[in-house]
Each structure stands twice: as structure tokens, then as C-alpha cells.
């Protein structure tokens, strides 16, 4: 991963979620389904729902690269709505001590920061990530950062959907 300044506080937590994908022309809501048990399933979901390029290698580095630069999407705002925490039950631990769920949160945080930092404002994207409120404490523990609750403007946004 690049040395982009990531801030886990850009991940939001909500008590409820919208139940289907949504698109209005300038923004798209992608529902990340529940019960994703392994990283291969997660890579497949992203490949299909974000129409990842054919060169997507279905590994963490490839996912980080692809969702860190979403220029092929014509949306200014990409909302990733999680119904649970993918890979939550995955117990695989790498030599670094990280688990797949830890790496996934890092990839999301990096994608938020990297898309926002695109120097070409015509290509910059706003990536917004939502998780159920029940995972806030554990995700916060991973990054020891402050998390935001869903702010009122997004509550109003979801009432319109």
C-alpha cells in the first residue's frame, strides 16, 4: 500500500442498513452482503459489484489498488454498506499478526483516503464505508482511532432512498 495518510475515522457506523444496491447517477450504494466467510468470496463480490477491471488479481494488494483508484466508475460518491463484518469468523493469522478482517479494514481506510486525495478533482471520488454499529468497538480497537456515528446528513440521505 502507498503511504497515503489514512484516517479510520472516515468509517461510519449505523444501527440499520439499506437493503439493496442503489444508484441515482452521481452516487451508488453497494450492499456488501452478510456471511462472507473467506477472502475469495469478498474479492468476487467487489469484482462484480464495482465492475473491477479484468486485471484484478483477487488478492489483497490487487483489491487495494483497484478500490484505491475508482476512476472507471462515473460516480462521485461510492457508498459501501456492510450488513455485517465480512471475514469476521476468519481465524487466519499472517506472520505480521494481522487477520484478513484487519487487512480488509486497512484496505477500506486506504481506499477512502486515496480516492479523496486524487489531485485531479474531476476524478476524485468520495468513498463512504458503513458498518453495523455492533462492530464499532472492535474496529476502533484495531486502529485505536476515533470512530464517527452516522451523521445527520447521511441519515437524511438514507430516508430518501
N, C-alpha and C positions, 0 to 999 in steps of 0.2 A: 504494500500500500504506500501511496505517496505520503509526504509529510504535510498534508493538509491539516489545518487546525480543526479538529473535530470537537464538538460540544454535545454531549449526550443529553443536555437539557432541551434539545430540539425534538426529542421523542415525547409524545403526549400519551396520556392515559385517560381512558374513558370507561364509565360503568356499563355502557351498552354500545353496540355497533350496528351499522347499517348492514342489511342482509344480502346485498348484491352489488355487482360492479355497476358503476355509474359513469357517464360521460356527458358533458354539456358543451363540448367544443374547445374550451380553453383549459379545462381541468378534467382529470379522470380519477375515479376512485377504483382501486384494485383491491378486491377482497382476497386476503391470504387465508385459505381455508384452514379449518381445525384438523387436528390429528395428523399432521405431517410428522412422520416418525424418523425419517432419515434425510440426509442432505441431498440425496439424489432426487427424492420427491420434491424437495424445496426448489432445487435447480430447475426441475421440469415445470413447476408452477410459474416461476419467474420467466422462463423461456417462452411459455405460452401466453401468459397474461401481459407481459411487457414487450412481446414480439422481439425478443433479443436476437441480435444478428447471428447468422449462420456460423460464424467463427466462435461463438460462445462455447467454451471448453468444459462446462459443467464441473467446475471446481471453484473453491473459494476465491482464488485470485481472479479468475475469469468473471465471476459474479461481481466482485468488487470493481473491476474495470468497466464492465458493461453498465451497471446501475450507477456508477460514478460519472457517467457521461451519457445522458439520455437524449442526445441531440436528434436521434432519428424519430423521436416522438414529437408530434406537433402540439403538445400541451404545455402550458406554462406551469401548471401545478399537477404533480403526481402524488396522489394520496394512497398510501399503503395501509390498509385497515386489516389488522390481525384479529382473528376471532379467538385465538389463544397464542401461546408462545411456541412457534414451531421448534421441533427438536428438544422440547422441554424434558422428555424422558430419555434422550440420548445420553448415554453414560461414557461415550468415547472420550478419553483424555489424551491430548497430544503431549509430546515431550516438553512443550512450553508450559504445560499445566492448564492450557485452555481447553474448553469443550467446544463442540460445534455450536451450541447455543451462545456461548461467549463470542465466538468468531462472528456469528450472524449479527449480533448486536453491533459489533465493531464495524462490519461491512455497511450496515444501515446508517450508522453515525457518519461514516466516511462519505457515503453517497449524499447525505444531506449537505454536508459541508462542501464537497467537491462541486456539486451542481450549482450551489449558491455562489461559489467563488469563480465561476466561469467569467473571464474578462469580457467576453462578448455578451453584452446584455440582451441581445436578440436571441441568444442561445441558452442563457441561464435558465434554470428550472428551479421551482420550489418543490422539494420533496418533503412530504409530511408523513410521519410514521405514527400510527396509533396502536397501542396495545391495551388489552383489558386492564382495568385498574388493579386487579389482583396480583399482577406481576411487577408492579411499581417498586416494591421494596427490594425484590431480588435483582432487578435490572439496575436499580440505584446502587446496590451493594457491589455489583461488578465494576461500575465506573466511579463509585464514591462521589458522584456529582449530584447536583440538584435536578429534580425532575419537575416538569410542569403538569398540572392538571389541565384538562381541556379548557381552553379559554373561551369566554362567552361568544366571541365572533364565530368560532367553529361550531358552537352549539347551535347558533342561529343558522349557519350553513347547513347543518345536517337536518334541521327541521324542514328545510326547503326540498330536500331530496325525496 
